[in-house]
Amino acid sequence: MSARQLLDQLLQSGQGLARDASTRVQSATAGGNAPSFLAGLGGGALGAGALGLLMGGKKARKIGGKVAMYGGMAALGALAYRAYGDWQRNQSAQAGAPAPQTLDRLPPAQAEQHSSAILTAMIGAAKADGHIGPEERHLLETELGKLSADATDQRWLEAELARPLDPAAIATAAQTPEMAAEMYLASLLVVDEESYMERAYLDELARQLKLAPDLKTQLEAQVKTPA
């Protein structure tokens, strides 16, 4: 399966995850059985269990506000386009600059490259709070295995999960400013911004991605959980 397909299915699963989150979180919290809750989030939505594992149990309470807006990789690209475009228009030196080449506006080969970088960023962000231990890693491999049975995909996932967390290494996948913006936006989807560890990770990732402070602010505004 291509990285584009994998990312698209993973993000599309967020809609089903958002619908079920409030009642399922309450049941999981009361029963103290977070891994089973996360593994069972899928319901009828392929990939929701994987997305739930990436986000972690404590983040599931915020799923409705963050994930419901994501209908797939096209929606992620549209959000990045909006944030990057707004930032670009505010830069006097960028007057007359071409439209941002985000995920939703790219030919297949480039979209594949962007998707791979975004998946790497999402997995890195998921590891920022240390919640992916051996059991969660096994469950995540199982859940993502439902999206793709391809051995190459499985090896890639295992390598990404085993890699030490290093924002600088993750940022090397960003070959364009738009790609950097998309990677940061996807990381925002996964993290709990109220966590000190995860906030520190995001700030360092933004630094390594060389995001301008006002662009970073624009991207964060796209995924703020409604009050």
N, C-alpha and C positions, 0 to 999 in steps of 0.2 A: 504494500500500500504506500502511496506517496505521502510525503510530509503534509502536503496540502489537504489530502483526504483525512488524514489522522487528526490534524488540527481542526478541520471543519467539524468532524463528528464530535470531537471533544468539546468544542465551544457550543455546538448545537445542543449538546446534552444539558447545558446549563439551564435551558428553559424548563425542562422537566424537573431538574433538580430544584429550581426555584419554586415550582408549584408545590412540591412535596416537603420543602424544608421545614416549615414551621411546626407541623405536626410530628414529623419524624425526629426532629431534634429533641422535642419534649420527651418522646418515648425513649430515645437513646440516653438522654441525660438521667431520666428516672431509673432506667435499668442499668446504668453504668456499663454499657456494652458498646463503646464507641467503634471498635473495629468492625463489629457485625453491622452496625448502623451504616458505616461508610461503605462497606462492601455491598450492602443491599440497597443503596440509594438508586440504583439503576431503574427499577420499575420497568416501564416500557421504553425508557430512553437510553439508547446505546451510549455507553461512555460516561453516564452520570456517576457510576461508582468510582471510576478513575478520577473524575473531576473532584468528587467529594474527598477522596484520599489526598489529592494534591492540595486541597484547601485546608484540610485538617478539621477535626470535630468542632473546635472552638470557633472556627470561622463560619460554620454553617448557619449560624444565627443571622449572618449578614448577607446570605446568598440572595435573598429576594431583591435587595437593593442593588447589588453589584452585577449579578449574573443575568437577571431577567432581560437586560438590554442587549445581551449578546445572542445573535441568532446564527452565528457561524463566523468563519474567518472574514467574510465580506463585511459583517457588522464591525468587527475589530478594525479592519482597514478603514472603514468609514469614520470611526471615531478618531483614529490616528490622523486621517486626512483633515478632519475638522480642527483638531487641536493644532496640528502642524501648520495648516493654512492660516488659522487665526494668528498664530505666532509670527508667521512669515510676513503677514500683512502689517504687523506692528513694527517690523524692522525697516527703518528708512533705507538701509543699504540693500534690502531685498526687493525694492520696488521693481515690478515687472518680472519677477522671478517666475519660472515655470511652475505649473501646478505640482503639488507633491505626488511622488510616485509611490503610493502606498499599496498595501496588499490587494486591495479591491480593484486596482487599476493597472495591474501588471500582466504581461504575457505569462503563460504557464511556467516556463523555465525560471523566471525571476520570482514568481510567486512561490515556487517550490523552495527556492533558497531562503526567502523571507520566512516561510512556514517552519522550516527546519530551525532557523535561529530563534523564532518565537517559542517553539516547543522546548528548546534548550533553556531559554529564559524562564519559562514556567516551571520547569523541573528544578532549576536552581533556586527560584523564589520559594518553592515548596519546602526546600531543605533549610531555609533560613532560620526557622525556629527549632530545628532538630526533631520535629515530630515524626519524621520518616525513619523509624527503626527497622530492624530485620523483619518483624511481622508485617508492618505497613508496606515495606518494600515488596514482600512476597505478594501481598494483596494487590498492590498497584501493578505489578507485573501481570498478575492474573487478569485484572480488569482491563488493562490496555491490550492484553492478548485477545480479548473479545473483539477489539476493534481491528486488530491485524494479527493473523496467524503466521505472517512472514518471518522467517528466521532472522533475516537481516534487521528487521524492525526490532525484534526481541533483543538481539545483541546490542543494538544502539541504545535501547532503553536501559539495559543492564549496565552498560558503560556509563551512561549519564547519571544513573542513580548511585553508582559506586564512586564517581568522581568527587574529590574533595571540593567543598564549596569555595569558589573563588570568583568574585565578581569581575575581576580583571580578565580571567580566562573566558568567562561567559561573554563579556563585552566584545571580544575579538571577532565574534560572529557578525557583528554589525558592520556591514560594508558600505552603508549609506546612512545619512542622517534620518531618513524616513524609517529605515530598518531599526535604528536605535530607538526611535520613538515608539515603534510597535512593540519592541521587546520590553521597554519600560512599562508600557500600557498593559501588556499581558502579565507582567510581574505584579502590577498593582491589583489585578484581578485575583491573584492567588494569595497575597499576603494579608495579614491583619495589621493595618497601619497604626493601631494603638499599642502594638507590642514594641517595646524598646529595641529588641534584637532585630526585628523585621524592619522597623523604621530605619535603623542604622544600616541594614543591608541595602535597602532601597536607595538611601542617600549615597552610599558608596558605588552602587551600580550606576546611578545617574552620573556620578563623577567619572567613572570609567567609560561610560558611553559618550561622555563629553556633551551632555545635554545642557543647553543654556538654562539658567535658573527660571526664566519666565516661560520657556517651553515646558520644563518640568512641571511648573504650576498649571499650565494649560492641560497637560496630560492628566494630572491628578484630578482636575476639575471634571474630567469626563467620567470618572468612576466613583465619585463621591456617593456614599450611601444616603438616600433621602432621609430626612429627619422623620 
